[in-house]
Every structure is written in structure tokens, then in C-alpha cells.
Amino acid sequence: MNKAFSILVLLALFSPISADEQMAIGIVDFYGLRSLTEDQVRAALPISEGTVVSDDYAFPDEKARSVVAEALGVFRVELSPICCYEPHKLVVYVGIEEEQTSTLQYRNEPVGDKELPAAILETARQLETTMMAAVQKGDSGEDRSQGHSLMVNRDARALQQKYIEYAEEYRDTLIDVLHNSAQQRALAATVLGYSSNKKSIVPHLEAAVLDPDVNVRNDASRALALIAGYANENPELDIRIDAAIFVDLLNSVAFADRNKSAAVLYNLTDTRGPHVIEQLRAKALPSLIEMCQWEWGAHAWTPCKVLERTVGLSDQKDLHLKDESVGAALELLRLQAAE
């Protein structure tokens, strides 16, 4: 699975469930546990494997999550439902921030009123519907060779190709919205990623990775992940992406931050540059270990690859050898603690 994340994983869409459809939670997985155990967290949760989710997507609201956090004595709890690792089966990721120790400094929420052109908004609406239909039919293949996604599905690809045109025609508007608007920033990041001059848009997308809105961070990081892979294949373009913020986001309580940061770092560790590896060893080993052990392989594969490189192992083709990577990482943590 060298295509480190499929369209399904890229989308990670919390799509609404129709009134005649029910889904069940098939997997509950965890991250951020340092002093707590999984059993302790499970006992405090209002959901578990087998919980049925109906048309109202009945997940705990902010107040309910606060109750769980209080019961556990932690700063924050996040629950992220992702559809679907099997037909009608959700995986729910439970993120725990035991203490308010994050050093991440998000930028202030923009307040501008600039909007994207109606053509972009309509194309995005059509693309979401078309992509979901393609994914549900198993037609989720994509071409990332140009540094952005072009699906094999003909209808979705035609809509994505419009993004290429929009990225050039509305470049200044996209950048303005991304930096300054109170709305539509996530879509601006996505469309900007289709620019022909990838190097020129990297600083704008890097700034958006520190947006206070997790959806903006998600879409900007996704665009940078694709550009990072493109940069590896085209070194003469001298496209450089700063790894530091993505190393920090591996420790975020938000699932999207971890998921997309792993995707970016998968490409930024391709050459095993010592500076990135040192940052990962110093700051992110516990997070990579727990992410590599997630049950759903589609989400565990990429952090496992990053973990292998971080501990100095050669890339493995499959996840069945991930215990070796985890064991080596745990030993490295032990040695670090002993120093």
C-alpha cells in the first residue's frame, strides 16, 4: 500500500446517514494515553463497539465529552467517527489530552468577509457528491503524480480538473480567503493545492496548518502531503516543506491533525534526513507507537512507515511486521529515559 492513504482515508468524511440506514461502531481506538489505560477510558465512554448510530449521528456533544473528561480527570476528550472500515461499520478514535501541555500556537481566527467565487463553491458541492458515490462503489483510485489528486473516476476527475483552472484564475482570491476570511478557508486550501507552481503556494499552506479550524488544518496538510510526494519525485524543483509543525501535530488531540501529519511526514522522511528523524525521536515516539497499533490498517499503515524510519528499520511492505517497529521504538524510549 505505497499509496499511503486512499481517497477514503483522505476524505475522512463524516457523511450524514440516511433515515433508512443505521451504522454500528465496529472499532474504538485510542491515542494520547500516557497515565490512563484503555480500560479506564472505555469505562467512562457512553459508546462502545456495537453501539448503533442512527440518522442523527448520535455522538456525544461537547457537554457530554466534558463529562467524560471530568470523570477521567483529564483536560480534554475528543471522539472522531470515521466511515467506513467495513460496510455500515464506523471506527471511532478517542483522543485524550491528559494535561494542557500543548505548545502549539494557532493563529487568531480571521474575521474577513471575502468569499470564494460561486463557480468554485458549486464545483466543490458536485465533487463531494461525486467522490462519495465513487468511493461507495469502490472506484476510489487516484493519480497523485502532479502533486494533487486526480481520481480515476471520470466524473470526479473532470470536476477536479476545474480546480486546476480555478487555482490559476483565482489565485489571489484563494490566498486572500485562506489567510483572512472567516469562512471557506478549507476549500481555499484544497483548490490552491492544484496550482501549477507548487513551490510558490507552500508558504501559504504551511501558514494554514496553524489555523484554529481543524478542517482548514486538515485540508492544508492534505495538500502539502501530496506536494511533498511530488517534491520527492521532482527534486530539481527545490520544493521545501518544514517538518517541525507536523512533528508537533502528531501529538495533537485532534485525529485529523495526527492523520494528515503522518501523511506529510511519510513523504518528508522518504530520504531519512537526519534532522527530521531527530525531531521525531525527540518529540513523537509515543504518538507514533500508539498510532501504528491502531486496528484499522488504512490508518495505521502510514504512521507505521514513519515509525520504521524513525527507529532505523528498513521499510516493510506489510503491517504484519509492525511489532518489530513498535518494539524497537519502545527500546529507544527506554534508552532515552535512562540518559
C-alpha positions as CSV (number, residue, x, y, z in Angstrom):
1,M,0.0,0.0,0.0
2,N,2.6,2.5,-1.1
3,K,-0.3,4.8,-1.8
4,A,-0.1,5.8,1.8
5,F,-3.7,6.8,2.1
6,S,-6.6,6.1,-0.2
7,I,-9.2,8.6,-1.2
8,L,-11.4,7.2,1.5
9,V,-8.8,7.9,4.1
10,L,-8.1,11.3,2.6
11,L,-11.7,12.3,2.8
12,A,-12.4,11.0,6.3
13,L,-15.8,12.3,5.7
14,F,-18.4,12.3,8.5
15,S,-21.1,11.9,5.9
16,P,-24.7,12.1,7.1
17,I,-26.6,8.8,7.4
18,S,-29.9,8.5,5.6
19,A,-33.1,7.9,7.6
20,D,-33.4,4.3,6.5
21,E,-29.7,3.5,7.2
22,Q,-28.1,2.6,10.5
23,M,-24.4,2.1,11.2
24,A,-22.7,0.4,14.1
25,I,-19.4,1.2,15.8
26,G,-17.1,-1.7,14.9
27,I,-13.8,-0.3,16.4
28,V,-13.0,2.0,19.2
29,D,-9.3,3.0,19.2
30,F,-7.3,5.4,21.3
31,Y,-4.5,7.9,21.4
32,G,-3.0,10.3,23.9
33,L,-3.0,7.8,26.8
34,R,0.0,8.3,29.0
35,S,-1.1,7.6,32.6
36,L,-4.5,6.2,31.8
37,T,-5.3,2.8,30.4
38,E,-7.7,1.9,27.7
39,D,-9.9,0.1,30.2
40,Q,-10.2,3.2,32.3
41,V,-11.3,5.3,29.3
42,R,-13.7,2.7,28.0
43,A,-15.4,2.6,31.3
44,A,-16.1,6.3,31.1
45,L,-17.3,6.4,27.5
46,P,-21.0,6.5,26.5
47,I,-20.2,4.4,23.4
48,S,-18.5,1.1,22.7
49,E,-18.2,-1.5,19.9
50,G,-21.7,-2.4,18.8
51,T,-23.3,0.9,19.6
52,V,-25.7,1.7,16.8
53,V,-25.6,5.1,15.2
54,S,-28.8,6.3,13.6
55,D,-29.7,9.2,11.2
56,D,-28.9,11.9,13.8
57,Y,-25.3,10.7,14.1
58,A,-25.8,10.5,17.8
59,F,-22.3,11.1,19.1
60,P,-21.6,12.8,22.4
61,D,-21.8,16.5,22.1
62,E,-19.3,18.9,23.7
63,K,-21.1,18.8,27.0
64,A,-21.1,15.0,27.1
65,R,-17.4,15.0,26.2
66,S,-16.7,17.4,29.0
67,V,-18.5,15.0,31.4
68,V,-16.2,12.2,30.2
69,A,-13.1,14.4,30.6
70,E,-14.2,15.3,34.2
71,A,-14.8,11.6,35.1
72,L,-11.3,10.8,33.8
73,G,-9.7,13.8,35.4
74,V,-8.2,14.9,32.0
75,F,-8.1,18.3,30.3
76,R,-9.9,17.3,27.1
77,V,-11.5,14.3,25.3
78,E,-12.2,14.1,21.5
79,L,-14.2,11.5,19.6
80,S,-13.8,11.2,15.9
81,P,-16.2,8.8,14.0
82,I,-14.8,7.7,10.6
83,C,-16.8,5.9,7.9
84,C,-16.3,3.1,7.0
85,Y,-13.8,0.4,7.5
86,E,-16.4,-2.2,6.6
87,P,-19.9,-1.6,5.1
88,H,-22.0,0.1,7.7
89,K,-19.2,-0.1,10.3
90,L,-17.6,3.0,11.9
91,V,-14.3,3.3,13.6
92,V,-14.3,5.9,16.5
93,Y,-11.0,7.3,17.6
94,V,-10.9,8.5,21.2
95,G,-8.3,11.2,21.8
96,I,-7.2,12.1,25.3
97,E,-5.3,15.2,26.3
98,E,-4.4,14.4,29.9
99,E,-3.0,17.8,30.7
100,Q,-2.9,21.1,29.0
101,T,0.7,20.8,27.8
102,S,0.4,21.5,24.1
103,T,2.9,24.1,22.9
104,L,1.1,24.6,19.6
105,Q,0.1,28.2,19.0
106,Y,-2.7,28.5,16.4
107,R,-3.2,31.8,14.7
108,N,-6.1,34.0,15.5
109,E,-9.5,33.3,13.9
110,P,-9.7,35.5,10.7
111,V,-12.7,37.9,10.6
112,G,-12.7,39.0,6.9
113,D,-15.8,38.6,4.8
114,K,-14.2,37.7,1.5
115,E,-15.9,34.8,-0.3
116,L,-14.8,32.3,-3.0
117,P,-16.4,32.6,-6.4
118,A,-19.7,30.8,-6.9
119,A,-18.1,28.6,-9.6
120,I,-15.7,27.1,-7.0
121,L,-18.5,26.6,-4.5
122,E,-20.7,24.8,-7.0
123,T,-17.9,22.6,-8.3
124,A,-17.0,21.7,-4.7
125,R,-20.6,20.7,-4.0
126,Q,-20.7,18.5,-7.1
127,L,-17.3,17.0,-6.4
128,E,-18.2,15.9,-2.8
129,T,-21.3,14.1,-4.0
130,T,-19.5,12.5,-7.0
131,M,-16.5,11.4,-4.9
132,M,-18.6,9.8,-2.2
133,A,-20.6,7.9,-4.9
134,A,-17.3,6.7,-6.4
135,V,-15.9,5.6,-3.1
136,Q,-19.0,3.7,-2.2
137,K,-18.7,1.8,-5.5
138,G,-15.1,1.0,-4.8
139,D,-13.9,3.4,-7.6
140,S,-11.5,5.3,-5.4
141,G,-8.3,5.1,-7.3
142,E,-6.4,8.3,-7.9
143,D,-3.4,9.8,-9.7
144,R,-1.1,12.0,-7.5
145,S,1.8,12.3,-9.9
146,Q,1.2,16.0,-10.5
147,G,1.2,16.9,-6.8
148,H,-2.6,16.9,-6.4
149,S,-5.4,14.4,-6.6
150,L,-7.0,13.4,-9.8
151,M,-9.4,10.5,-9.4
152,V,-9.6,7.6,-11.9
153,N,-13.4,8.0,-11.8
154,R,-14.1,10.1,-14.9
155,D,-16.8,12.3,-13.4
156,A,-14.8,13.2,-10.3
157,R,-11.7,13.8,-12.3
158,A,-13.4,16.2,-14.6
159,L,-14.5,18.3,-11.6
160,Q,-11.0,18.2,-10.1
161,Q,-9.6,19.4,-13.3
162,K,-11.7,22.5,-12.9
163,Y,-9.7,23.1,-9.7
164,I,-6.6,23.4,-11.8
165,E,-8.1,26.2,-13.8
166,Y,-9.5,27.9,-10.7
167,A,-6.1,27.8,-8.9
168,E,-4.7,29.9,-11.7
169,E,-7.6,32.2,-12.4
170,Y,-8.5,32.9,-8.8
171,R,-5.1,32.6,-7.2
172,D,-5.1,36.0,-5.4
173,T,-8.7,35.4,-4.1
174,L,-7.8,31.9,-2.9
175,I,-4.8,33.2,-1.0
176,D,-6.8,36.1,0.5
177,V,-9.6,33.8,1.7
178,L,-7.2,31.3,3.1
179,H,-5.4,33.9,5.2
180,N,-8.1,36.4,6.0
181,S,-11.7,35.1,5.6
182,A,-13.9,33.9,8.4
183,Q,-15.3,31.2,6.1
184,Q,-14.4,28.9,3.2
185,R,-10.7,28.7,4.2
186,A,-10.6,24.9,4.0
187,L,-11.9,24.9,0.4
188,A,-9.4,27.6,-0.5
189,A,-6.6,25.4,0.8
190,T,-7.8,22.5,-1.3
191,V,-8.1,24.4,-4.5
192,L,-4.9,26.3,-4.0
193,G,-3.2,22.9,-3.8
194,Y,-3.9,22.4,-7.5
195,S,-1.7,25.4,-8.5
196,S,0.9,24.6,-11.2
197,N,3.6,26.3,-9.2
198,K,3.7,24.1,-6.1
199,K,6.7,25.8,-4.6
200,S,5.0,29.2,-4.5
201,I,2.0,28.0,-2.6
202,V,3.8,26.0,0.1
203,P,4.2,29.1,2.5
204,H,0.5,29.8,2.3
205,L,-0.4,26.2,3.0
206,E,2.1,26.0,5.8
207,A,0.5,29.1,7.5
208,A,-2.9,27.4,7.2
209,V,-1.6,24.3,9.0
210,L,-1.7,26.5,12.2
211,D,-5.3,27.6,11.5
212,P,-7.6,27.4,14.6
213,D,-10.1,25.4,12.5
214,V,-9.2,21.7,12.3
215,N,-10.9,21.4,8.9
216,V,-8.6,24.1,7.5
217,R,-5.6,22.4,9.0
218,N,-6.8,19.0,7.6
219,D,-7.1,20.3,4.0
220,A,-3.9,22.3,4.0
221,S,-2.0,19.4,5.4
222,R,-3.5,17.0,2.9
223,A,-2.5,19.4,0.1
224,L,1.1,19.5,1.5
225,A,1.3,15.8,1.8
226,L,0.6,15.4,-1.9
227,I,3.1,18.2,-2.7
228,A,5.7,16.6,-0.5
229,G,5.4,13.4,-2.5
230,Y,5.6,15.3,-5.8
231,A,8.7,17.1,-4.4
232,N,10.4,13.8,-3.8
233,E,9.8,12.8,-7.4
234,N,11.0,16.2,-8.7
235,P,13.9,17.3,-6.6
236,E,15.0,19.8,-9.3
237,L,12.0,22.0,-8.2
238,D,13.6,22.5,-4.8
239,I,10.3,22.4,-3.0
240,R,10.8,22.5,0.7
241,I,8.3,21.9,3.5
242,D,9.1,22.5,7.2
243,A,8.6,19.2,9.1
244,A,8.6,20.8,12.6
245,I,4.9,21.7,12.8
246,F,3.9,18.3,11.6
247,V,6.0,16.6,14.2
248,D,4.2,18.7,16.8
249,L,0.8,17.9,15.4
250,L,1.4,14.2,15.8
251,N,0.8,14.9,19.5
252,S,-2.5,16.8,18.8
253,V,-5.7,15.6,20.5
254,A,-7.5,16.0,17.1
255,F,-7.5,12.9,15.0
256,A,-7.3,14.8,11.7
257,D,-4.1,16.5,12.8
258,R,-2.4,13.2,13.6
259,N,-3.7,11.5,10.4
260,K,-2.7,14.2,8.0
261,S,0.6,15.0,9.8
262,A,1.6,11.3,9.4
263,A,0.8,11.6,5.7
264,V,3.1,14.6,5.3
265,L,5.9,13.1,7.3
266,Y,5.7,9.8,5.4
267,N,7.0,11.8,2.4
268,L,9.3,14.1,4.4
269,T,11.1,11.0,5.8
270,D,11.4,9.3,2.4
271,T,15.2,10.1,2.3
272,R,15.6,9.6,6.1
273,G,17.1,13.1,6.5
274,P,18.7,13.2,10.0
275,H,17.1,16.5,11.0
276,V,13.5,15.2,10.6
277,I,14.4,11.8,12.2
278,E,15.9,13.5,15.2
279,Q,12.8,15.6,15.7
280,L,10.6,12.6,15.6
281,R,12.7,10.6,18.0
282,A,12.7,13.6,20.5
283,K,9.1,14.5,20.3
284,A,6.8,12.0,18.7
285,L,7.8,8.4,19.5
286,P,4.9,7.7,21.9
287,S,2.3,9.0,19.5
288,L,3.8,7.1,16.5
289,I,3.7,3.9,18.6
290,E,0.1,4.2,19.5
291,M,-1.0,5.2,16.0
292,C,0.9,2.2,14.5
293,Q,-1.1,-0.1,16.8
294,W,-4.5,1.1,15.6
295,E,-6.7,-1.7,14.4
296,W,-7.7,-0.3,11.1
297,G,-4.8,-0.8,8.8
298,A,-5.8,2.1,6.5
299,H,-5.0,4.5,9.3
300,A,-2.1,2.6,10.9
301,W,-0.1,2.0,7.8
302,T,1.3,5.5,7.3
303,P,2.4,6.1,11.0
304,C,4.0,2.6,11.0
305,K,6.1,3.6,8.0
306,V,7.2,6.8,9.7
307,L,7.9,4.8,12.9
308,E,10.0,2.3,11.0
309,R,12.1,5.1,9.5
310,T,12.4,6.9,12.9
311,V,13.9,3.8,14.6
312,G,16.1,3.0,11.7
313,L,14.4,-0.1,10.2
314,S,14.0,-0.7,6.5
315,D,10.6,-0.1,5.0
316,Q,8.4,-3.2,5.4
317,K,5.7,-4.0,2.7
318,D,3.0,-5.1,5.2
319,L,1.8,-4.3,8.6
320,H,2.3,-7.8,10.0
321,L,5.9,-6.8,11.0
322,K,4.8,-3.7,12.9
323,D,5.5,-5.4,16.2
324,E,9.2,-5.2,15.3
325,S,8.9,-1.4,14.8
326,V,6.9,-0.9,18.0
327,G,9.4,-3.0,20.0
328,A,12.4,-1.0,18.6
329,A,10.6,2.2,19.4
330,L,9.9,1.2,23.0
331,E,13.5,0.2,23.4
332,L,14.6,3.6,22.1
333,L,12.2,5.3,24.6
334,R,13.7,3.2,27.4
335,L,17.2,4.3,26.4
336,Q,16.2,7.9,26.2
337,A,14.7,7.8,29.7
338,A,17.9,6.2,31.0
339,E,20.1,9.0,29.7
